[in-house]
Amino acid sequence: MTKANGILTSRAALASVAVACALMVLKGFAAWHTGSVAMLGSLADSGLDLLASLVTLYGVRLAATPADDDHRFGHGKAEALAALFQVALITASAVGIGWRAVISFDSAQATDDAGFGIAVSVIAILATFGLLAYQRRIIAMTGSVAIRADNVHYQSDLLLNLSVIAALVLDQYFRVKGADPLFGIAIALWLAWGAFQASSQAIDQLMDREWPEAERDAFMDVAARHPALRGIHDFRTRRSGSHDFAQFHMCVARDMTVADAHDVMDEVEENIRMAFPKVEILIHLDPEGHIDEPDNPLVEADVTPPWFGKRLGV
């Protein structure tokens, strides 16, 4: 991760911490004042938001640390670990809220002062909406997986606060028995679903999942345009935090000198860097027709675009 990206993601994480602190204090008083299970669930979620945001702040700052002798590829995966920690907290929150809502069915009592609880939820919605807009801007600039996971979590908060408003209105104004704990269960299920979704991208990074096919195709379309190229194979990609890595084998004419082949490789790298400035590239040179590992289909898979073969007359 570049220094500039590290500053941006740290600011986004600090904004999350500030919003979570303010909402936790406000919702704590509202939960005590109204006696609402749904509001209690929203308070618990804000408390975990604070802890998750603190972990995210640590994760993005660690991810921004430059590569060192022990971490040659940098510290980008700290973001994925921070995102998984958030998932664990969201899941724990969902279980606790769901259990509290279930046991509340037997002793469901009407909530108090729904107007105050609704006002608090409206304030929370406005604050969360502002944070989401800021996070989306940072994600677009950095691609941070930790901030993206935090963004997904806060998206669920919008629906959570709307659910609290609906629960208070039904319970106090329409006297619908059990509405408050029912919405508490709905909130718990929504949080559990959000945790499942947020975990997938973090796990993909930790498992070095390949880029999406569209990104791979766009990258290869640029890499294969050099006229001296004779083919590309063994194309491998991965993502670590907001930093991408790509490596491939590049074939050139067998009679080309080492110096000329290296010049071609430098020119290919420069073309790629202009189109994909955040990608760290590793290229291995092969003479045309060379086979590295005939028993490994991944190594020898040709990945050049369809137009490449037509250019060579194949």
Summary of the structure (lengths in Angstrom):
residues: 314
radius of gyration: 25.7
end to end distance: 40.7
largest distance: 86.0
contacts: 1094
relative contact order: 0.12
helix: 66%
strand: 10%
